[in-house]
Amino acid sequence: MDIHQVLEFVDKVVYAKTGKRLNDLQRGIIEGTLKQQKYSEIADTYRLTEGHVKDVGYELLQMLS
């Protein structure tokens, strides 16, 4: 699976569970994780705090479990 396919798959799973699509940050966290980026690097890309990105990442993992 390439990154695009993973994003599509995760979006479908999240939509099935929540009725909502992934937002840009959630997509960025998934993509960054697949590229082995740290939360701090993802946060810099989105001009957000590392803590906020970690919180959103945690929420995303909870949706997928």
Residue, then its C-alpha position, 0 to 999 in steps of 0.5 A: m500500500d502506498i500513502h494515498q491508499v493508506l489514507e483512503f483506507v483510514d478515512k473509510v474506517v474513521y467515517a464508518k465509525t464516526g460519520k466524519r472524514l479525516n481533516d487535514l491535520q489527521r491526514g498529515i499525522i498519518e502521512g508523517t507517521l508513515k514517513q517516520q516524522k516526529y510529532s515536532e516535525i509534523a507540528d512545524t509543518y502545520r504551525l501548531t504545537e507539538g502537544h496539540v499534534k500529539d493530542v490529535g494523534y492520540e484521538l485518531l488512534q482511539m478512533l482506529s482501535 
